[in-house]
Amino acid sequence: MGHDSSAQVSAPDASPRDSGKPKLTRKDYEKALRKLQTELCVLQDWVKRTGQRIIVIFEGRDAAGKGGTIRAMTERVSPRTFRLVALPAPSDREKSQMYMQRYFAHFPAAGEIVIFDRSWYNRAGVEYVMGFCTKEQHKRFLQVCPEFEKQITDNGIRLIKYWLEVSNDQQKERFEARVEDPMRQWKLSDMDLPSRERWYDYSRARDKMLEATDTDFAPWYLLRSDDKRRARLNLISHFLGLFPYEASPAKKIKLPTRDKSKAYDDDAAIKDRRWIKEKF
């Protein structure tokens, strides 16, 4: 079956910051998203049926839309198949371990897709820029990372890496919206505001990361995310196009009837329990 994503992959010089396309209406966006999410469910069945092991890494600038894109990808599929991993800052014990060690426990078994919302690439970005690791540790990471990822792919795990790139103006606008809206302020981390000041430091860190770790066996796929709706659709479409999945044979599902041999008044049995008052 599969999904044609050839139109979604552009040459570097064919990805302008402003596409000039009209704004995608919510109705059109939701219609397109529903189709892609249906395909994700088909892909999910294929992954389980064939025992695929897949890791998807989401990285990018702060406020690039990683969370919303991950939600769009996962909201209609099983969390047992599409497992989301968003690790907190490492504990003191984890800091004493081999750097990659704490990620191993979350790797996929057969029939699983593991999505890392931030990953071992923290060392190439925020840790390096904010001084949470030494320059030598950063240099060593960039040397070792391709070898580590080669071990992953040689073991039969498919490793897919996405970088979401948001423009300076859009990042500023999104941060301002978070500052002003109490319902969005939780999105502001201690690292978000310094990232505005260190824009070019993050740019240089990104460039070093891509230069060292964009390989044939684990390539980086870059996506402009100024237009959140189009970015989500384009990424999911591209993701689907990476796999030769096919729909499972249709199953006839019959809903069983209740067994009345043990029937009793089950509503009366809980009538006097602590029911929540219905205010709405």
N, C-alpha and C positions, 0 to 999 in steps of 0.2 A: 504494500500500500504506500507507505511513506508520505512525505509532504514536500512539495517542491519549494526549496528555499533559495534557488539560484539567483532570484532577483533581489534577495536580501543581502547578499554579500557583495560589497562594493570595493573597488580599488581605493587605496588611500586617498588619491587625488579626486575621487568621485564622491566624497562624503562631506559636503559643505555644511558649515555650522547652521545656516539658515536655508532649509530646503525650499522655501517659498510656497509650500503647500498650504491650502486653507486649513483652518482649525477643524479637527475631527470632532463631530458632534458626539454627545454622549450616546445617543441612540445608535449611530453607526459604529461607534467603538464597542458598545456592549454586544451588538450583533456579531461583529467580527471576532470578538473575544470568545463568545459562546461557541462559535465554530471551532476555534483553536482549542478551547478547553475540552470539547468533545473528542478532538483528535488526541489530546493528552490522555484521555481515559482509554482510548484504543491503544496508544503507546504503552500505557501502564499494564494492560493485560498482556501485551507482547513481552514486556520486560519480565513479568512474573512467569509467563509460560516458557520463555527461553532461558531464564536464569541469568539475565544480564546483570552486570555490576557497573554502576555509573556514578561518577562524582562530578558535580557541577559546582564551580567556584564563582561567586559573585564578588567582584571588587570594583572600586571606582572612587571618584572624589566624594567627599561628604555632600549630602543632599542631591546625589545623582539619581536617586529613585530606585535604589536596590531593593528596599523593603517592599515597595508597591509592586515592583516587577515580580518578586518572589511570591507575593500574595496572589497575584493574577495567575501565576503558573500553578500554584498548589491548592487553590481554594476549592476545586472540584474533584481532586484526586484523593486517594487514600494516604493518610500520614504514615501508614505502615510501609507503603511502597516509596513514596516521596518523603524521605526523612529530612527535616530541616535541622541543621546544627548551627547554633549561634553561640559560640563559647564566650564566657566572660574573660576579663583579664586573668592571666595565670596566677595561681596561688604561689606562695613561697616554695612549697614543695615542687610544684610544676616548673618553677624557674630553675630548680636544681637538676631537672631532668634534661635529657637530650631534647633539643628544641622541637623537633617534629613529633615527639613521643605522644603528647596528649591528643593528637589528632587520630592516631592509629585506631583507638577504641571505637571511633565513629565511622570507620570505613564500611562500605556496603558488603553484605552477604549476597548470595544469589537472589535475583529478583528484586533488588533494591536500587533506588536512586537516592543518593545522599547529596543534599544541597548545603554547601557551606556559605553562610552569610558572614563574610570575612573568614579568613583562613590563615594558613601558614604565611601568606603574603603580608600579614601585619608587619613582619620584620622588614619587608622591602618598602613599606609605606610609613605608617604612623610611628612605628618604633624607631625607625631611622631618622625621620624628620624631627620628631619630638625629643630625641636623645634618650630613648628608653633602651637602646642597645648601643654598643660601641661601633665605631666605623669598621673595626676588624670583624666584628660579628656580622655586620651587614655585608661586607665583602665576602665573607665565608659563606653566608646564606646564598648569595647570588651564584657562587661557584658550585655549591652542593645541590641546590634546588633542582636543576635539570637532571642530575643523577638520581635524585630521590624520585622524581616524576617518571623517569625512565623505568625504574623498578616497579612503579605502580602500573604503568601501561604494559610492561612485559609480563606482569602477573595476570593480565587479561581484564583489567579494570579500564573502562573508558573515562578519560579525564578531559572535562570541558571547562574552559576558563573564559569568563566574560568580564570585560572592563567597561563600565558605564562612564561616559565622559560628559560632564555638564559644563556649560560655558560660565565664565566669570559672572556675567550679568544675571543669569538664571540662578546660580548658586546664591548670590546676594539676595535676590528676590525671595527665594525659598527660606533662607535664614531669617529674613525680616518677617516673613509670615509666621514662622515659628515663635519668634520673640513676641509678636503681638497677639497671638491666638493662644489662650490658656489650654486649649485642647491639643495643641501641637507642641507645647513647650517641653513635654517629656522627650521629644525627639532630639532636643539639643543636648549633646553630651559635652563633657569637659574638653573634648578634642575638637569640637565643631568650630567654636569661635576662633581658636588659634589658627585653624586651617584657612581662614580668610586672610589673615596676615601673611601666612606662609604659602600662598598660592604657588609661587614659582619654585619654592623648595619641593612642594609636592609634585610639580610638573617634572622637575629634574629626577626626583625619585622614581616617578612613573617611567620616564625614559630609560633609566638604568635597568629597571625591572624588565621592561619589554625587550631591551637589547639582550639581556642575559637569559631570559626564560621563555621567549617565544620560539618554540621548537616545532618541528614537523610532527612529533608524536604527542605533543601537548601544546597546541597553539593558543594564542590569545585571540579572542574575537572582540573587537571594539565596536561600541555602539554610542551614537549621539543620543542624549536623553533630555534635551531641552524640552521636547514635546513628549510628555510622559506617556500619553495614550499610544502614540505611534511607536514609541520605544518599546513598550510592553508587547505590542502586537508583533513588531519586527523581531524581537528576541525570541518569543515563543515560536514564531514561524520558522526562524532559523534553527532553533533547537530541534523541532520536529523533523526538519529536513536532514538532520545528521544521521538518522536511523532508517534502516530498511524494514520498518515494522509493517506488520499485516494484521488485519482484524481477525480476532478469534472466531471460530465457527459459532454461529448464533445458537444460543441455548434457549430451550423452551422452559420458562419458569412458571410453575404452578403454585399458587398460594394455598397452603394447607388450611383445612377447616379446623375449628376448635374441637378439642376432645372434650365432650360433655359428660364422660363417664365419672369425672371427679368434680362436677359442677357444684358451686355454692355461691352465696350472695357476697361476692368479693367487694362490691361497692359499700355495703353495709359494714363490712369488717374494718374499713378505714374512715368511716363517716366522721368519727369524733377525734380524729388525729389533728395535729397542728397544721391546718391549711393556711397558706399565704392569702392574705386579704387581696381581693382582686380590685385594684385601684384603676385599672385601665380596661 
